[in-house]
Amino acid sequence: MNQLKSKEALRAIPPINTILESEILADCAQEHGREALLRTVKLVLEDYKKSVIEDEDFCLKQGIFSEEGVLDYIIGRILDEIGKDERRGLGRVINATGIVLHTNLGRAPLPQKAAKAVVEVATGYSNLEYDLETGKRGDRHTYAESLIKELTGAESALVVNNNAAAIFLCINTLAPEREVIVSRGQQVEIGGSFRIPDLISGSGAKMVEIGTTNKTHLKDYEKAISPDTRILLKVHTSNYKVTGFTESVALETLVGLGQKRGLIVALDLGSGSLIDLSLMGLPYEPTVQDSIRKGADLVTFSGDKLLGGPQAGIIAGRKALIDLIKANPLTRMVRPCKMTFSALTEVLKIYLNETAPMAQIPVLKMMAMTAEELSDKAEQLARLIETSCGSRLKVDIVPELDEVGGGSLPGVMLPGKAVALMPQSIGVSEFREKLRKCSTPIVGRIHQGVFLLNVRTIDETDYPVIVSALCDILGEVR
Ligand SMILES: *Cc1c(COP(=O)(O)O)cnc(C)c1O
């Protein structure tokens, strides 16, 4: 075969119209828009020109030996690139990891009802800050606040953008240039750049560390209290466990000390469940209402962890304190938008009004799945895959350990089920990459040489999407 040198390789570039009219790209124009296609074609041609000019052997290396070869190569690149363009924004993915609250995959999926409310509020006008009773200006916080009060028994509540902001505001408002006492066993790092010590110093307070990593006693708190102390902060170690020879001071005991010494007792609950998880056979997690009942002055928690709602940070507690936080000018900087409020209030209404919130809140539903349900789900998916592309890969059902994730219930493994796939014609890493680059990306793990689809976090309505992606991928490999 002849080698195409730079000159021939340049001459072989087809006119843009020939490319645009090629049959393979017809669907592409439909799906992505003509402008996007044109932009991609130009980009790919520029790239191709540059490559062949810079490298005499480019065509040889790419296996291009003829004019048709050039066209095929260019079209292949266009299909690749335009897919990338599609993936450039934020989009839906299929979570096949079995991790229910996957922070990288957007934490809690919303209940349908909440998602519907968001669409309505987002695409039209709403009573966000308009009081329909009086016809006067209203407050965006009222609706969520009244629901949280009712659900948790707190005197007052405030919703901000996330739990990190909630903790920051509590400390910034109530202990500027004063001391916040925290146990060394609770110096939590959540991930990314979120660390309790940095948050406290960033909010303008001085952190006083007490105790040791494994043990902190009441007398450690007592000894550390000075005239400058304002807050006793307890951080629920929601994403790790200190086990073995350990001791921490119970919330009730800390509340007693706070009352005796006139100090605020704040609890960063992290995941913040509103229902007793032991009812579904999971370890007990302190609920928000329990913490309020035990006398915490302020409790902060996330909206998108165990609560199963949108990203938000919720502060529940004493009215006098929350009024001060509301008056902090920084609070305005972290106020949520109408979409957050509409999703959150819908989720809270499910907790308030439904006898079985578990059935409606996806996070809880996934956590509560029984062994039987999981086996059924796995068998159903495995059968569909077998039927449509069973000849091109090996399909198995294996036991797996799922996780709650998102810094909730550390160390708790949920017995799960996965469909294990072993493609015959390509390597498993390449297989995983192709799945990740599908039009609806499928994100899963490789374990011991097979690709796993943990069914707990996959909705049955996505099964056909998975099957068609598998057929596409395995059909295209030679
Ligand atoms: C997750 C978590 C946070 C951070 O919450 P965001 O809503 O992600 O800001 C803070 N503290 C604890 C203990 C957590 O588990």
The ligand as an SDF file (V2000), in Angstrom:
LIG
                    3D

 15 15  0  0  0  0  0  0  0  0999 V2000
  -21.4560   16.3140   54.4190 C   0  0  0  0  0  0  0  0  0  0  0  0
  -21.0790   16.9660   55.6670 C   0  0  0  0  0  0  0  0  0  0  0  0
  -20.8440   18.3410   55.6960 C   0  0  0  0  0  0  0  0  0  0  0  0
  -20.9040   19.1930   54.4670 C   0  0  0  0  0  0  0  0  0  0  0  0
  -22.1890   19.3050   53.9780 O   0  0  0  0  0  0  0  0  0  0  0  0
  -22.4550   19.9750   52.5340 P   0  0  0  0  0  0  0  0  0  0  0  0
  -23.9420   20.0460   52.4600 O   0  0  0  0  0  0  0  0  0  0  0  0
  -21.8420   19.0560   51.5430 O   0  0  0  0  0  0  0  0  0  0  0  0
  -21.8190   21.3090   52.5390 O   0  0  0  0  0  0  0  0  0  0  0  0
  -20.4970   18.9070   56.9070 C   0  0  0  0  0  0  0  0  0  0  0  0
  -20.3770   18.1690   58.0340 N   0  0  0  0  0  0  0  0  0  0  0  0
  -20.5970   16.8390   58.0410 C   0  0  0  0  0  0  0  0  0  0  0  0
  -20.4320   16.0790   59.3250 C   0  0  0  0  0  0  0  0  0  0  0  0
  -20.9660   16.1920   56.8640 C   0  0  0  0  0  0  0  0  0  0  0  0
  -21.1840   14.8710   56.8610 O   0  0  0  0  0  0  0  0  0  0  0  0
  1  2  1  0
  2  3  1  0
  2 14  2  0
  3  4  1  0
  3 10  2  0
  4  5  1  0
  5  6  1  0
  6  7  2  0
  6  8  1  0
  6  9  1  0
 10 11  1  0
 11 12  2  0
 12 13  1  0
 12 14  1  0
 14 15  1  0
M  END
$$$$
